[in-house]
């Protein structure tokens, strides 16, 4: 049975677009657009017309022979792309605000506690020795009993290297779950991708964001370790305040929900071969055919043939639909 455009719209946009806007958009889709003088009645008021237009979910077409304008719903794939772009902008804005907060904490908290004669160790402590930072990272990692959370722009950045120790020894040392968020350009580097796959194969969960504006490690919602600067730094902020660490963990969960999952090769493969699944993982990261060819070590013509096979298997007409279907079927997470 062929799915209607309204059903497809709900499947793609539900949970991403606000429910009240989605309801209005589906009404306009069901009506296949309408004349201006009908729009207010269909959408329950002139203000809802403006809301759809402001959300880039509908547009007015050029005037017809009778000088009337027709309100037309934008294509579903365009609406989805606009919504995802808006979410990405929100994530980046959240990143910047939190990073600025970290900088202020580093600058002002220590001087404030010193002035009042209180102990820095109760809330936060600045560590300036790189060896101490690396050792503290290892201690926190192995002592985590429930969860070990990582956010970084690089899978192997400075003293925060997650492998090989974290993908093997840590998994054996405790029952703690490991979740990591990295910047998506890590999949473009073969060595970094091997590390990501090793973390996933060891039982960890990895997701990607287009950009990560901070780095942090959290152990059991008890202790957080945050480098002072995003680039390689010789100092880090050790936070023990349950309120601050709890807020950082909530922020991690927000990023986790919006990040793109990385699937372990061999898991949730459906009808796809291992080679096709690996190529699919690269496609959803928006890599070109040439970059995919380099990553999988096969010819460009073979990659393009496999891409065609993946599209046929998923019933997708273009790469955007490949990504949507891959997420919907659980092939990438």
VENZI-V958820 format. One record per residue. N is the residue number from 1. RES is the residue in three letters. PHI is phi in whole degrees, -180 to 180 (* if undefined). Layout:
N/RES/PHI
N/RES/PHI
//
This chain:
1/UNK/*
2/UNK/-73
3/UNK/-76
4/UNK/-76
5/UNK/-64
6/UNK/-66
7/UNK/-66
8/UNK/-61
9/UNK/-60
10/UNK/-67
11/UNK/-63
12/UNK/-84
13/UNK/-106
14/UNK/-63
15/UNK/87
16/UNK/-107
17/UNK/-98
18/UNK/-53
19/UNK/-61
20/UNK/-67
21/UNK/-69
22/UNK/-63
23/UNK/-61
24/UNK/-64
25/UNK/-64
26/UNK/-65
27/UNK/-60
28/UNK/-67
29/UNK/-63
30/UNK/-61
31/UNK/-83
32/UNK/56
33/UNK/81
34/UNK/-162
35/UNK/-71
36/UNK/-57
37/UNK/-73
38/UNK/-96
39/UNK/-62
40/UNK/-63
41/UNK/-72
42/UNK/-66
43/UNK/-104
44/UNK/62
45/UNK/124
46/UNK/-62
47/UNK/-65
48/UNK/-73
49/UNK/-61
50/UNK/-65
51/UNK/-66
52/UNK/-65
53/UNK/-66
54/UNK/-64
55/UNK/-84
56/UNK/59
57/UNK/-105
58/UNK/-155
59/UNK/-144
60/UNK/-89
61/UNK/-83
62/UNK/-65
63/UNK/-65
64/UNK/-85
65/UNK/-57
66/UNK/-95
67/UNK/66
68/UNK/-90
69/UNK/-103
70/UNK/-108
71/UNK/-86
72/UNK/-120
73/UNK/-70
74/UNK/-69
75/UNK/-56
76/UNK/-60
77/UNK/-66
78/UNK/-68
79/UNK/-62
80/UNK/-63
81/UNK/-62
82/UNK/-64
83/UNK/-66
84/UNK/-66
85/UNK/-63
86/UNK/-65
87/UNK/-63
88/UNK/-63
89/UNK/-64
90/UNK/-64
91/UNK/-61
92/UNK/-63
93/UNK/-64
94/UNK/-63
95/UNK/-56
96/UNK/-63
97/UNK/-65
98/UNK/-67
99/UNK/-63
100/UNK/-64
101/UNK/-62
102/UNK/-62
103/UNK/-64
104/UNK/-67
105/UNK/-62
106/UNK/-63
107/UNK/-80
108/UNK/-103
109/UNK/-66
110/UNK/-65
111/UNK/-66
112/UNK/-67
113/UNK/-70
114/UNK/-64
115/UNK/-66
116/UNK/-94
117/UNK/79
118/UNK/-85
119/UNK/-91
120/UNK/-64
121/UNK/-64
122/UNK/-71
123/UNK/-118
124/UNK/-155
125/UNK/-142
126/UNK/-86
127/UNK/-112
128/UNK/-112
129/UNK/-95
130/UNK/-58
131/UNK/-66
132/UNK/-67
133/UNK/-63
134/UNK/-64
135/UNK/-66
136/UNK/-64
137/UNK/-60
138/UNK/-64
139/UNK/-64
140/UNK/-62
141/UNK/-61
142/UNK/-79
143/UNK/-88
144/UNK/-62
145/UNK/-97
146/UNK/-115
147/UNK/-154
148/UNK/-130
149/UNK/-111
150/UNK/-132
151/UNK/-128
152/UNK/-159
153/UNK/-84
154/UNK/-137
155/UNK/-65
156/UNK/-133
157/UNK/-89
158/UNK/48
159/UNK/-77
160/UNK/-94
161/UNK/-59
162/UNK/-89
163/UNK/-129
164/UNK/-83
165/UNK/-58
166/UNK/-73
167/UNK/-81
168/UNK/-123
169/UNK/-59
170/UNK/-66
171/UNK/-65
172/UNK/-82
173/UNK/-68
174/UNK/-153
175/UNK/-94
176/UNK/-63
177/UNK/-83
178/UNK/-118
179/UNK/-124
180/UNK/-134
181/UNK/-120
182/UNK/-125
183/UNK/-73
184/UNK/-66
185/UNK/-70
186/UNK/-63
187/UNK/-74
188/UNK/-80
189/UNK/-100
190/UNK/-60
191/UNK/-63
192/UNK/-66
193/UNK/-65
194/UNK/-60
195/UNK/-65
196/UNK/-61
197/UNK/-63
198/UNK/-66
199/UNK/-61
200/UNK/-66
201/UNK/-64
202/UNK/-81
203/UNK/107
204/UNK/-78
205/UNK/-112
206/UNK/-125
207/UNK/-134
208/UNK/-125
209/UNK/-122
210/UNK/-58
211/UNK/-152
212/UNK/-116
213/UNK/-95
214/UNK/-159
215/UNK/-131
216/UNK/-162
217/UNK/-126
218/UNK/-130
219/UNK/-114
220/UNK/56
221/UNK/56
222/UNK/-117
223/UNK/-133
224/UNK/-127
225/UNK/-123
226/UNK/-129
227/UNK/-59
228/UNK/-66
229/UNK/-121
230/UNK/-67
231/UNK/-75
232/UNK/-56
233/UNK/-135
234/UNK/-93
235/UNK/-136
236/UNK/-146
237/UNK/-106
238/UNK/-95
239/UNK/-113
240/UNK/-115
241/UNK/-65
242/UNK/-63
243/UNK/-67
244/UNK/-68
245/UNK/-64
246/UNK/-62
247/UNK/-66
248/UNK/-64
249/UNK/-67
250/UNK/-61
251/UNK/-65
252/UNK/-58
253/UNK/-63
254/UNK/-62
255/UNK/-64
256/UNK/-61
257/UNK/-65
258/UNK/-95
259/UNK/-81
260/UNK/-89
261/UNK/-69
262/UNK/-109
263/UNK/-91
264/UNK/-71
265/UNK/-55
266/UNK/98
267/UNK/-111
268/UNK/57
269/UNK/-83
270/UNK/60
271/UNK/-94
272/UNK/-88
273/UNK/-76
274/UNK/-60
275/UNK/-66
276/UNK/-64
277/UNK/-64
278/UNK/-65
279/UNK/-65
280/UNK/-61
281/UNK/-57
282/UNK/-76
283/UNK/-62
284/UNK/-71
285/UNK/-90
286/UNK/66
287/UNK/-82
288/UNK/-74
289/UNK/-58
290/UNK/-65
291/UNK/-66
292/UNK/-62
293/UNK/-58
294/UNK/-65
295/UNK/-68
296/UNK/-89
297/UNK/72
298/UNK/-132
299/UNK/-71
300/UNK/-63
301/UNK/-65
302/UNK/-67
303/UNK/-60
304/UNK/-65
305/UNK/-68
306/UNK/-68
307/UNK/-62
308/UNK/-62
309/UNK/-65
310/UNK/-65
311/UNK/-60
312/UNK/-66
313/UNK/-65
314/UNK/-91
315/UNK/68
316/UNK/-107
317/UNK/-91
318/UNK/-149
319/UNK/-67
320/UNK/-60
321/UNK/-66
322/UNK/-58
323/UNK/-63
324/UNK/-62
325/UNK/-68
326/UNK/-63
327/UNK/-68
328/UNK/-61
329/UNK/-88
330/UNK/76
331/UNK/-82
332/UNK/-124
333/UNK/163
//
